[in-house]
């Protein structure tokens, strides 16, 4: 019998655990010819999420694999660890807040059965607030235009991938990256299913502005050369402007004999160049920091415990 594994990252989701668990367990009776595995990865929750998950684990030990990380490592790393521990023939990823419809996995399985390696659930509509929609749309369009060519313009974090994709993803050990652009970057054949993203009915989103900014920085540095090219371009532009300004001053002195003035303009120029220099050093430091992380070879996550009837 084929096996469907579903990875669900958990962080401060105690108010969603029951409804999410019921919706996912119900899939077992809808996927004929498949066994179901639910892999919950608790990413350092400080609420009662793990305790509630543990109760359900004891009720369904043959279906649920419960993974607890030692601290909050971030959603991308939690998902990657869940995928690494999945032993299904195909692996789904879904959030724990039921904003994405679990029943869509049935249609995803049909595409996977036809030979598609990656099935993407792309939101064509959202019931979320306007500010959240604006930021998400801007981020995913940026990824599509500058980072990963062909990436769904509305983004995705709900998908089904073949075991071959999992193996390729597991072979990548880099840290400080975004898991979904990385999955798409692998280049496997894919298809897209559009759906409407629901409004969160319970709990509070932990997707803070700081985390969104960090994800954007990781994506920009991990998948594009834009920061480095920006430094190079600004260096060329400033050099050209400096030569032009020097030529203008020389020409004015030779024709009108006027003294070269401009303490104010010189001060502004020094401040501008100094600011650009510090900004450039910051970009370089981001790259160096990531290189240091790779050289250290620290694990991207630390697992505290794994509960499974298969022993891990």
Helices and strands as residue ranges (DSSP letters): E 2-10, H 17-25, G 26-29, E 34-42, H 49-59, E 64-69, H 75-85, E 90-93, H 104-113, E 118-126, H 130-142, I 143-147, E 159-162, H 163-170, H 179-185, E 190-197, H 209-223, H 226-256, H 263-296, E 303-307
